[in-house]
Amino acid sequence: MNQDISSSAEVKSAIFQPLYLQISQLLLERIASGEWPAGTYIPSEASLADAYNVSIGTLRKALNELVSNNVVIRYQGKGTVVAAHDSDSALFRFFNVLRENGERSLPLSRVLARHLRSASAEEAAALDIAPGSKVIHIWRVRDLDGAPAILEHVYVDAARFSGMDREPEILPNTLYQLYQQKYACTVANAHEQITAVNAGPDEVLHLDATEGEALLRIWRTARDFQDKPVEYRVSTVLTRHHAYFNQL
């Protein structure tokens, strides 16, 4: 009885959802499944409208929804491409530590350590994996304007990113690009929590901070198109010459 009610509620929810949103979700599922990989053109608007038996106007509204969410990119006269994380786009979209005047500088990364180990309770919860599951832990420093500015701990599910702990010694500057190109995993959005902390021994050693200096700590969980956690990252930022910028 309860199952029937639940099914009925799901049907009603689908019925009352605008048609273009239903089509947008169907297209998103096909992209997330890997049917249309990053950087490839999806079928034409006319063929998709015909396939889903909807008007061109409805199909365009569905695509507009994906464009606004940075899932696809439209090129006038050429078609619609599944968005790819090249090094610049990934940095500009997800990297919010800028110079105090708001200008961007390119962060350069130096890996301090990378290893496979069991997840802590905090890491398992953030990645939505079972306690004790294996994670790949990347510890790195990011330099801005030639000086160390960010100390990062990055965690990913080892089962999802099998072999990443054995990648070539130099990892790419933009990990999101690696996730997408090698593991068919696209970061679609990220949730962050920011607080103030005081510099400890690690920050003194690797960021040249003074003991007790005020720093920013950012906890970020990056998620894919299906809202599943991709990466958990804890960054500590030296803010002598840089600040965290966010446009609301």
Legacy VTK file of the C-alpha trace (Angstrom):
# vtk DataFile Version 3.0
C-alpha trace
ASCII
DATASET POLYDATA
POINTS 248 float
0.000 0.000 0.000
2.732 2.452 1.026
4.735 1.542 -2.079
1.773 2.436 -4.295
1.355 5.794 -2.552
5.059 6.518 -2.947
4.934 5.618 -6.647
1.874 7.790 -7.108
3.615 10.722 -5.423
6.627 10.323 -7.720
4.353 10.301 -10.777
2.550 13.434 -9.602
5.874 15.145 -8.956
6.985 14.340 -12.501
3.640 15.509 -13.925
3.828 18.898 -12.216
7.461 19.478 -13.125
7.690 21.691 -16.243
8.292 19.653 -19.367
11.508 21.458 -20.250
12.962 20.552 -16.847
12.058 16.908 -17.399
13.832 16.999 -20.769
16.797 18.796 -19.232
17.104 16.058 -16.599
16.947 13.327 -19.252
19.717 15.026 -21.238
21.786 15.443 -18.081
21.466 11.725 -17.310
22.771 10.859 -20.770
25.736 13.204 -20.302
26.457 11.835 -16.824
26.359 8.264 -18.158
29.168 9.077 -20.584
27.039 8.722 -23.708
28.193 12.212 -24.735
31.717 12.723 -23.299
33.136 16.112 -22.379
34.184 18.111 -25.416
31.829 16.347 -27.848
28.841 17.776 -29.701
25.411 16.496 -28.706
22.773 15.847 -31.415
21.093 18.814 -33.051
18.139 20.577 -31.455
15.845 19.322 -34.195
16.843 15.678 -33.759
16.564 15.866 -29.967
13.185 17.583 -30.154
12.010 14.843 -32.501
13.436 12.091 -30.282
11.619 13.409 -27.202
8.505 14.441 -29.134
8.638 18.048 -27.925
8.734 21.414 -29.647
11.976 23.138 -30.574
11.081 25.834 -28.040
10.799 23.319 -25.209
14.056 21.637 -26.217
15.854 24.984 -26.295
14.586 25.839 -22.804
15.934 22.471 -21.631
19.323 23.232 -23.170
19.286 26.740 -21.669
18.945 25.100 -18.253
22.068 23.027 -18.934
23.932 26.074 -20.251
23.099 28.070 -17.100
24.457 25.197 -14.986
27.701 25.063 -17.021
26.949 21.556 -18.277
26.998 22.429 -21.983
28.259 25.304 -24.132
26.468 26.647 -27.203
28.455 27.760 -30.243
26.517 29.877 -32.710
26.186 28.084 -36.019
28.083 25.012 -34.808
25.984 23.322 -32.134
26.112 22.447 -28.459
29.158 20.899 -26.761
29.416 19.112 -23.427
31.534 21.403 -21.256
35.103 20.314 -20.591
37.344 21.356 -17.708
40.362 22.811 -19.411
42.927 24.203 -17.006
41.761 27.810 -17.343
38.007 27.261 -17.048
38.359 25.007 -14.015
40.604 27.519 -12.275
38.490 30.554 -13.047
35.267 28.898 -11.971
36.376 27.128 -8.804
39.416 29.085 -7.611
38.346 32.078 -5.516
41.592 33.199 -3.878
42.585 36.431 -5.624
44.918 39.335 -5.054
43.550 41.944 -2.657
42.659 44.200 -5.625
40.545 41.414 -7.147
43.005 40.456 -9.866
43.654 36.779 -10.538
47.027 35.106 -10.375
47.790 31.603 -11.571
48.312 29.121 -8.715
51.147 26.653 -9.190
50.983 23.413 -7.212
53.712 21.418 -5.473
52.801 17.967 -4.171
54.238 17.241 -0.725
52.828 13.717 -0.349
50.379 11.343 -2.003
49.303 8.009 -0.636
46.540 5.439 -0.275
45.080 4.935 3.193
41.867 4.284 5.132
39.442 7.189 5.352
38.838 8.981 8.625
35.236 9.342 9.802
35.195 12.945 8.561
36.548 12.029 5.118
34.185 9.066 4.714
31.172 11.203 5.614
32.184 13.971 3.197
32.726 11.502 0.325
29.642 9.425 1.238
31.635 6.196 1.455
31.695 3.473 4.097
33.869 4.144 7.160
37.313 2.641 6.671
37.095 2.702 2.879
40.289 3.554 1.050
40.960 7.136 -0.002
43.750 8.742 -1.961
45.204 11.628 0.026
47.084 14.380 -1.804
48.906 16.978 0.281
50.158 19.983 -1.643
51.194 23.632 -1.503
49.866 26.172 -3.994
52.055 29.168 -4.796
50.592 32.531 -5.783
52.800 35.239 -7.279
55.862 33.139 -6.557
55.223 32.587 -2.848
53.431 29.804 -0.912
49.845 30.833 -0.172
47.662 27.725 0.229
48.214 24.427 2.005
45.770 21.762 0.776
44.679 18.298 1.759
42.708 16.620 -1.062
40.806 13.343 -0.609
39.086 11.172 -3.233
37.480 7.744 -3.139
40.164 5.239 -4.181
37.559 2.928 -5.709
36.324 5.701 -8.000
39.815 6.940 -8.897
41.628 3.647 -9.070
45.351 4.045 -9.704
45.483 7.798 -9.122
47.916 7.239 -6.274
50.260 5.817 -8.926
49.876 8.650 -11.446
53.117 10.131 -12.840
55.095 11.985 -10.193
53.892 15.410 -11.333
50.126 15.734 -10.988
48.445 18.385 -13.158
47.961 21.824 -11.685
44.189 21.456 -12.097
42.950 18.182 -10.609
39.401 18.674 -11.898
40.735 18.409 -15.435
42.405 15.086 -14.547
39.181 13.763 -12.987
37.262 14.527 -16.155
39.750 13.465 -18.800
41.030 10.243 -17.231
38.194 9.133 -14.964
35.135 10.492 -16.829
34.127 12.350 -13.672
33.074 15.979 -14.058
32.869 18.377 -11.131
29.625 20.292 -11.596
29.430 22.263 -8.355
31.058 22.646 -4.972
29.890 23.463 -1.450
32.240 25.357 0.850
32.470 26.259 4.508
34.969 28.908 5.608
36.295 29.797 9.034
39.227 31.622 10.621
42.089 29.614 12.143
45.536 30.276 13.579
48.701 29.040 11.922
50.178 25.866 13.348
53.446 24.038 12.680
52.458 22.868 9.159
51.521 26.392 8.060
54.695 27.831 9.595
56.793 25.263 7.734
55.081 25.230 4.347
53.490 28.697 4.073
56.144 30.682 5.910
53.386 31.851 8.262
54.194 33.045 11.752
53.034 30.909 14.690
49.435 31.866 15.523
48.960 34.069 12.433
45.321 34.431 11.349
44.500 32.311 8.283
41.403 31.141 6.405
40.401 27.486 6.296
38.080 26.298 3.544
36.302 22.939 3.621
35.026 22.058 0.148
33.029 19.109 -1.133
32.958 18.970 -4.941
30.070 17.104 -6.577
29.269 15.688 -10.010
26.240 16.180 -12.256
24.265 13.674 -10.182
25.185 15.511 -6.962
27.457 12.702 -5.751
30.633 13.715 -3.891
33.742 13.653 -6.067
36.351 15.227 -3.830
36.784 16.504 -0.279
39.340 19.287 0.109
40.609 21.237 3.118
42.585 24.368 2.218
44.380 26.754 4.545
44.994 30.169 3.017
47.604 32.782 3.920
45.860 36.131 3.437
48.701 38.646 3.719
48.393 39.581 0.053
45.320 37.605 -1.065
41.638 37.358 -0.185
38.714 35.043 -0.803
36.310 36.504 -3.383
32.780 35.316 -4.102
30.154 36.886 -6.345
26.581 36.427 -5.111
LINES 1 249
248 0 1 2 3 4 5 6 7 8 9 10 11 12 13 14 15 16 17 18 19 20 21 22 23 24 25 26 27 28 29 30 31 32 33 34 35 36 37 38 39 40 41 42 43 44 45 46 47 48 49 50 51 52 53 54 55 56 57 58 59 60 61 62 63 64 65 66 67 68 69 70 71 72 73 74 75 76 77 78 79 80 81 82 83 84 85 86 87 88 89 90 91 92 93 94 95 96 97 98 99 100 101 102 103 104 105 106 107 108 109 110 111 112 113 114 115 116 117 118 119 120 121 122 123 124 125 126 127 128 129 130 131 132 133 134 135 136 137 138 139 140 141 142 143 144 145 146 147 148 149 150 151 152 153 154 155 156 157 158 159 160 161 162 163 164 165 166 167 168 169 170 171 172 173 174 175 176 177 178 179 180 181 182 183 184 185 186 187 188 189 190 191 192 193 194 195 196 197 198 199 200 201 202 203 204 205 206 207 208 209 210 211 212 213 214 215 216 217 218 219 220 221 222 223 224 225 226 227 228 229 230 231 232 233 234 235 236 237 238 239 240 241 242 243 244 245 246 247
